[in-house]
């Protein structure tokens, strides 16, 4: 099979999924260093990955609606790629892909297709179940004749971000970062439970910092967490950038978070993750490299809300129900924290 000279990757969001695409970029670059790689990515997500070397980025501003789609189409006008890797099945992304001209259009298998995905592709990745999302994305190189056998990220960290992180996290006590808010509110844990774990870590001599973006929801969650704390903790909510957060994660000992973008950013730089999983399956969407420190109540959630064990429901099913995260108790998290602390 001849090497492609140009490949377009379409994965616009979200932060975690965009992080999962980075190893695929390295796989393609290693196999075909002369191939031109173009990545259509979201406006926010580009701030995290947009300085990857050897990749042309085309920004999709989903907030601009149809104008955002036209901007992508105009940026690619007159171009034809050897292959399009259509790695997002949402209707908006399927429509966006129509602006990409490509000889081969590769998308998801039938089981993972939705929102007219099958109408905008010509080939499919292998049909598999039981895969982590990163492995599914990695399999997009298989129709091209490759196999992703190495997973690495190497997301660039600017000097400014590293210097800022060093100022927040000088050498010394182990560091627990707490990123309490997911983009899906039903994946969020109770503020008072975060507070209890944060206080416990501080009493054990850890430095505890609360992190999060500038959105009103994240600010509200941070305020509720801090109000429930008995001890003072550093609040960096809304003060960092994606690159600064990545730099802090590269220096931290552990991240406490629900299923969220920061979970996968942490994994990408080797920071261990105490993930909180009840609404989602950690084997599919948890930290890719090491899930030993996660609390996994997914099976219990499946039994309670769906009436059957996790092994009998469709792979990737979300159990985003009111109260599902209450299945995770403070003691469950403290036990995983202590297990991790014992390894230091």
N, C-alpha and C positions, 0 to 999 in steps of 0.2 A: 504494500500500500504506500503510495508516494506521500512524502511529508507535506502537510498543508503549509501554504505560504502566509495565510492570514486566517485568524480565528477571532470571532466575536463572542464574548461571554456576556450573558445577560442575567445578572442577579443584582437587583437594585437595593434590596433590604432583606432582613433587618440586620442590626449590628452583629448578632451572633452568627447568622447565616452567611453574611459577607466574610466574617472571620473564617468560616469553613471553606470558603472558595480559595483562600490564599494558598493552601497546600497544592491545590490543583494548578494554580498559576505557576508555582515552582516546578511541578511535574512537567507541564508543557514547555516551560523555558529550558529545562534541563534536556529534554528530548529534542527540541527543535529551536535552538538558540537564534536561528535566523528568521523564524516565523514572527509575523507582526501580530501582537495580541492587543485587542481593543476590548475594554470592559465598560459596559453600560451599568452605572452604579448610582445609587441615591445620593442626594445632595449632602445629607448628614454623614452617610457611610463613607463618602469619599474623603472626609476629614480624617478617617482612621487609616484607610488603605491607599489613598491617592498618590502616595509617594513611592509605591513599589516600583523598583527599577525595571525597565524594559516593557512597560505596559502603558498604552495610551488609554486615558480615561475620558468617557463621555458622560456628563452629569445629567441625570434625570431628576427634575424637581417635581415630585408628585403633587406638591401643594399648588402648582401652577395649572393643574388639570390638563385640558387638551393642548394648551400652549406648551406645556412641558413635553408632551409627546411630539409636537411639531418641532420643537427645538432639537430633540434627538434625531428625528428624521432628517432635518435640515443639515445637522452636523455630519450625517452619513450619506448625504446625497451624492450619487454618482459612484458609490463604492459597492463592491461585491466581494464578500468573504468566501473563502473556501468552506468554512463551517461556522454555523451559529450554534452555540451551546445555550439552549433556552432552559435555564435552571430555576425558573420561578413559574408556578402554575396559576397564580391569581389572574383574574380576568384582565386587570389593568396591564399586567406584564405581558399577557398573551397578545393584547391589542398593540402594546408597544413594540413587540417583536415584529409586527407586520411592516415596520419601517426599516427593517434590516434585510438587505438582500444577501442571500447566501446560497451557495451550490448545495450544501447539505445542512439540514435543519434538525438538530438532535434534541430530543426532549425526554421527559419521564416515561416510564412504562405505564401501561394501561391502568394499573391499580392506583398509581399515584397521580394520575391525571385528573384535572377538573377544570371547570370554567372554560370549556372549548379548547383546552390545551392541544388535544389531538388534531385540531384543524389547522394549527399553525406550525406543525412539525412534520418531518418526513421519516424520521428514524427515532428509535427509542433506546434508552439505556437498558441493561439487563434487568429483568423482573426479579427482584429479591425482596425478602422480608427479614425482619430482625436486624436491619442495618442501623448504625448510627447515621445521623444526618450528614456528617462529614464524609463518611464512606459512600453514601449515595451520591453526593456531589462529586466526589473523587472518581466515581465510575463513569462520569461523562467523557472521560478520555478513552474509554474502552472501545466505542464504535470507531475511533480514530486509529485503533491498533496499539494503544498503550495500556499500561496497568499502573495504577498508583501504588507503589510499594514502599514509598517513604513519605512520612507526614512531617512537614516542617513549615514554620510560619515566617520567622525573620522579618517581622513588620518593622520598618525603620522607626527609630526613636530619635527625634531631633534633639540637639544639644539643649535647647531651651526647655523642653519637657523634662529631660533628665535632670537639669539643674534645679528646676522647680520641685521635682519629686524629692531630690536630695535635701532640699530645704525643709520639706515637710516631714521627711523620714530619715533623720540622722541615725548613724549606727548606734546600736544599743539593744534595748528590750525588743523581744519579738513583737511583730505588728499584726493586728487583726483589722482588716478593712471590712466595713459593713456597707453593702449596697442593697438597701432594703426593698427597692421598688422594681417590679417587672412592668413591661409594657401592657401586660394583661393583669388587671386588678385582682382577678380571682386566683392568681398565683401568689399573691402577697400574703405574708405572715402578719400576725398581729403586732402592732408597735410595742406593746408591753412585753411581749416575748423576746423581741430583739433586745429591748432594754435589759432584760434579766440576763441574757447571755453576755451582753457587752459589759455589764457590771461584774459578772463572774470573771470574765477575761481580765479586766482591770485589776481585780483583787488578786489574780494569779500573777500579776506583774507584767502583763501585756500592755502595750500601747494600743488604744482603740481609736479608730477614726471612722467617721460616718461620711460616705461619699454618695454622690448622685448628681443628676443633671439639674438644669435650671427651671424645669417645667413646674407649674403650680402643684401638680400631683406629687412630684418628688419632694418639693419644699414642704408640703403638708405632711407627708409621711415622716420626713426628717424631724419636723417640729413635734409630732406626736411621739416619736421614739425618744427624743431628748427629754420631753416632759415626763416620760415614765422612768427615766434613768435616776438612780440614786447618787451616782458618781458623775463627775464632769468628764466629758469626752470631746475630742476635737471634731468640729463640724466643718467639712469642706464641701457640703452640698452646694452645687451651682458655681463653685469656684475653680473647678478644673476644666480641662478640655479632654477630648478623647485621647489625644496623645499624652497629656499629662497623667490621665488615669492609667493608661497603659504603662507609663514609666513608674508610677507608684506601685502598680501591681507587680512589676518586675522586682521591686524591693521588698514587698510585703511577705509575711510568712503564710498568711491564710486569708481567704475571702469568704465571708458569710453572705449568701445571697439566694434568692429564689431562682427559678429558671429565667435567665435574663441574658442580655448581651454582655455585661461585665463578667459573667461566669465564663464565657468563651474567650474573652479577652485575657482573663487571668490564666486560663489554661494555655493560651498561645505563648505566654512569656514564662511559663513554669511555676506560677503561683498556685499552690494547692487550694482547692475549693471545698468548702463545707456547703454543699448545695441542698436546698430544701425542696424535696420532690414529693408531691401528692397528686397535683393536677396533671403532671406530665411524667413520662417514663424516663428515668435517668439513663437507661441503656440506649435510648434513642436520641435524647437531647441534653443529656448531662455533660459534664466536663469530659472531653474526649479521652484524655491521656490517663486520668486517675480518678476513679469514682469511689475510692475507699472511704472518703471522709463525708460522703453525702448521706443524708437521712432519706430513706426510700420508703414512703408509705403508699406508693402507687398501687400495689396489689390490694392493700386494705381499702383504698379508695374505690377500686374497681368492684370489690365485693360489696361495699356499702351502697354505692350509688348506681351500679349497673347490675348487681346481683350475680356476678360471676367473677372468677379470678382473672388477673391480668393476662394469663396465658390463653384465655378463651375470647379475648376481645381483639379487634383489629389492631395491628401494629401501628403505633403512632397516635392512637386515640387520645384525645385530651379529655380530662375529667374536670373541666373548669366549672365546678358547681359551688354554690354558696356554702361556705363553711368547710370545704374540703381541706384547706390548709390547717384547720384546727386539729386534724389528725396528728400533726407534728407537735409534740410537747416540748417544753423547755428542757426537760430532762433528756429527751432524745438528742437534742442539739449539744447540750453540755457533755454528754457521753462521747459524741464524736469529736468535740473540741478537745477533751482530755486525752482521747486516744491519739489525736494528732500531736498534741503538746508533748506527749511522752516520747515521740520520735525525735524531738529536737535535742 
